[in-house]
Amino acid sequence: MTTASTKVFDEIAKLMTNAAGAAQGARKEIDTLVKTQIERVLNDLEIVKREEFEAVKEMAAKAREENDGLAARIAELEKATKKPVRKVAKKTVKKN
């Protein structure tokens, strides 16, 4: 009876091992299918990838820095042109 019990337990252990392996394989397959579907939906919605977003974010930050520099430069130029300028009197021409 001991060998019969051992064989039954061995068979149950093999069955459980195979079931666990099958469940793990099914899980991986489901994960792959779900990931594929999510990527398809995101592509249909035209959502940008994180790398693209970060690149545009850096470009915008650089543009803001350049804009601030140019604004300061314009302010300096405007300040320089507001210095008092000696006005020249216009000559009037008389018509005969």
C-alpha positions as CSV (number, residue, x, y, z in Angstrom):
1,M,0.0,0.0,0.0
2,T,2.9,2.3,0.6
3,T,4.1,2.1,-3.0
4,A,0.5,2.7,-4.2
5,S,0.3,5.8,-2.0
6,T,3.7,7.0,-3.1
7,K,2.7,6.6,-6.7
8,V,-0.5,8.5,-6.2
9,F,1.4,11.3,-4.4
10,D,4.0,11.4,-7.2
11,E,1.3,11.6,-9.8
12,I,-0.5,14.4,-7.9
13,A,2.9,16.3,-7.5
14,K,3.5,15.9,-11.3
15,L,0.0,17.1,-12.0
16,M,0.4,20.1,-9.8
17,T,3.8,21.0,-11.3
18,N,2.3,20.7,-14.8
19,A,-0.7,22.8,-13.8
20,A,1.6,25.5,-12.3
21,G,3.7,25.5,-15.4
22,A,0.6,25.8,-17.6
23,A,-0.8,28.6,-15.5
24,Q,2.5,30.5,-15.6
25,G,2.6,30.1,-19.4
26,A,-1.0,31.2,-19.7
27,R,-0.2,34.2,-17.5
28,K,2.7,35.3,-19.7
29,E,0.5,34.9,-22.8
30,I,-2.3,37.0,-21.3
31,D,0.2,39.6,-20.2
32,T,1.5,39.8,-23.8
33,L,-1.9,40.1,-25.3
34,V,-3.0,42.8,-22.8
35,K,0.2,44.8,-23.4
36,T,-0.3,44.5,-27.2
37,Q,-3.9,45.7,-26.9
38,I,-2.9,48.6,-24.7
39,E,-0.2,49.7,-27.1
40,R,-2.7,49.5,-30.0
41,V,-5.2,51.7,-28.1
42,L,-2.5,54.2,-27.2
43,N,-1.3,54.4,-30.8
44,D,-4.9,54.9,-32.0
45,L,-5.3,57.8,-29.5
46,E,-2.0,59.3,-30.7
47,I,-0.6,59.6,-27.2
48,V,3.1,60.6,-27.3
49,K,5.8,58.4,-25.8
50,R,7.6,59.6,-22.7
51,E,10.9,60.0,-24.5
52,E,9.2,62.3,-27.1
53,F,7.5,64.3,-24.3
54,E,10.8,64.8,-22.4
55,A,12.5,65.9,-25.6
56,V,9.8,68.6,-26.3
57,K,9.9,69.6,-22.6
58,E,13.7,70.2,-22.8
59,M,13.2,72.2,-26.1
60,A,10.5,74.4,-24.4
61,A,12.8,75.1,-21.4
62,K,15.6,76.1,-23.7
63,A,13.3,78.3,-25.7
64,R,12.1,80.0,-22.5
65,E,15.7,80.6,-21.5
66,E,16.5,82.1,-24.9
67,N,13.4,84.2,-24.7
68,D,14.3,85.6,-21.3
69,G,17.8,86.5,-22.6
70,L,16.3,88.2,-25.6
71,A,13.8,90.1,-23.5
72,A,16.6,91.4,-21.3
73,R,18.6,92.4,-24.3
74,I,15.6,94.3,-25.8
75,A,15.1,96.1,-22.5
76,E,18.7,97.2,-22.5
77,L,18.4,98.4,-26.1
78,E,15.2,100.3,-25.3
79,K,16.8,101.9,-22.3
80,A,19.8,103.0,-24.4
81,T,17.5,104.6,-27.0
82,K,15.6,106.6,-24.4
83,K,18.5,108.8,-23.6
84,P,17.9,112.4,-24.3
85,V,18.5,113.2,-27.9
86,R,19.0,116.8,-29.1
87,K,16.3,117.7,-31.4
88,V,17.1,119.4,-34.6
89,A,14.8,122.2,-35.7
90,K,13.1,121.7,-39.0
91,K,13.7,124.3,-41.6
92,T,10.6,125.8,-43.1
93,V,10.6,126.6,-46.7
94,K,8.5,129.5,-47.9
95,K,6.5,129.2,-51.1
96,N,6.7,132.1,-53.5
